Amino acid sequence: MISDILSLVEKHEQWRGNECLNLIPSENVMSPAVRSLLASELGHRYTARDRFYMGTRFIDEIEQYGEELAKDVFGAETADLRPLSGHIADLIFLACFAKPGDMLMCISPEDGGYPGLWDDGLAGFLGVKAVPFPFLKENMNVDVEKAEETIKRLKPKILIFGASLILFPHPVEELASVARENGALVGFDGSHVLGLIAGKNFQDPLKEGTQALFGSTHKSFFGPQGGIILADKEHGEIIKAKIYPRFVDNAHWNRIAALTLALAEVKNFGREYAEQVIRNAKALAKTLHGYGFPVKCANIGFTQSHQVILDFGNYERGREMAERLQRANIIVDCVIRIGTCEVTRRGMKEEEMAKIADLIKRTVLDGENPEAIKKEVAKLCSEFQKVEYCFK
Ligand SMILES: Cc1ncc(COP(=O)(O)O)c(C=O)c1O
């Protein structure tokens, strides 16, 4: 039994860690130092805000240090590293400020919004009525004019920008003040683009008028899997007063130590990393488009984020292709979204994006045998085993 689990983990590590082109935009790779903290002694320990547990003196300092660093990196008045995931960060934000019957305006899942916010997810759970932002599908963005009119008419209590499919900055600057004047609280679910925001290469929701920015710490942000909430003082203090014991008890201090080190990496290397992630996404999108793939938003430069979206107009067709690519060890999701975070962190640049586009084309369009492509994928990966944008 022991050898079974160890062998499964080892096989997974060898496959996904060494032999695959990992192109899922929700994923990333931690530096060895950040990763090692997940296995530290902290993973055995408890603390609680009411000082119930003894033995927490270093953990308390780590928490303090992490919060200060997060405030600095994001230019936020408050930071909380305790949410256990992006979804839990969404839950905390919504549950702290929305009452049953309130209206929430966010991006519809049909337009790439996060389904977890909607009726089958948090809105349904909390009895909140979710309504969609008017959206321009061809630009993959909120329709500012219509949204302004809708906000004035419906007066939603909460607005959440951000999405699971996100190619361009959302119009926070254009809409936050109208929303706030009409009584709304404005948040940004930055789960996908947090690393680009931290690297000052996307948008700056807190400066543009949102009262909170929250989400996952492991997609474009290259920390451990988990969540974070950054907010202004007024709302951050309300969140801090409620987060324990309502939403998080043990906050997993090994994760928080790892996240703190990742924040330090982002502070030092985040700008350079984010610039390359976006350059890589643009290069990949352009080459794929040149090969005839239906790359979304060709007319407006394809992407300004870590994502490239191939729009086959049909989920089943997407799945078919994702499965074929998997046979070549090229890992994407079924939308198909292609993400450049992880390959960038491995040190790949535009030249490698051209190679990846070629491997995708040969697998999907030319019908070459995926087993043969797999060998070329493994060779390319073997040249990029290190993790960049971190302390040596
Ligand atoms: C926009 C958005 N918010 C929240 C989440 C949930 O994040 P997590 O998986 O960290 O709970 C996702 C998941 O992909 C997402 O895309």
The ligand as a Tripos MOL2 file, in Angstrom:
@<TRIPOS>MOLECULE
LIG
   16    16     1     0     0
SMALL
NO_CHARGES

@<TRIPOS>ATOM
      1 C1        -12.4390   33.6380  -11.6310 C.3       1 LIG1
      2 C2        -12.2860   32.5000  -10.6610 C.ar      1 LIG1
      3 N1        -12.5770   32.7050   -9.3690 N.ar      1 LIG1
      4 C3        -12.4390   31.7450   -8.4540 C.ar      1 LIG1
      5 C4        -12.0080   30.4790   -8.8060 C.ar      1 LIG1
      6 C5        -11.8470   29.4330   -7.7470 C.3       1 LIG1
      7 O1        -10.5290   29.3420   -7.3920 O.3       1 LIG1
      8 P1         -9.9510   28.1460   -6.4940 P.3       1 LIG1
      9 O2         -9.8030   26.9980   -7.4110 O.co2     1 LIG1
     10 O3         -8.6750   28.6870   -5.9680 O.co2     1 LIG1
     11 O4        -10.9450   27.8850   -5.4120 O.co2     1 LIG1
     12 C6        -11.7300   30.2090  -10.1400 C.ar      1 LIG1
     13 C7        -11.2810   28.8390  -10.5120 C.2       1 LIG1
     14 O5        -10.7660   28.5330  -11.5030 O.2       1 LIG1
     15 C8        -11.8660   31.2450  -11.0950 C.ar      1 LIG1
     16 O6        -11.5860   31.0400  -12.3780 O.3       1 LIG1
@<TRIPOS>BOND
     1     1     2 1
     2     2     3 ar
     3     2    15 ar
     4     3     4 ar
     5     4     5 ar
     6     5     6 1
     7     5    12 ar
     8     6     7 1
     9     7     8 1
    10     8     9 2
    11     8    10 1
    12     8    11 1
    13    12    13 1
    14    12    15 ar
    15    13    14 2
    16    15    16 1
@<TRIPOS>SUBSTRUCTURE
     1 LIG1         1 GROUP 0 **** ****
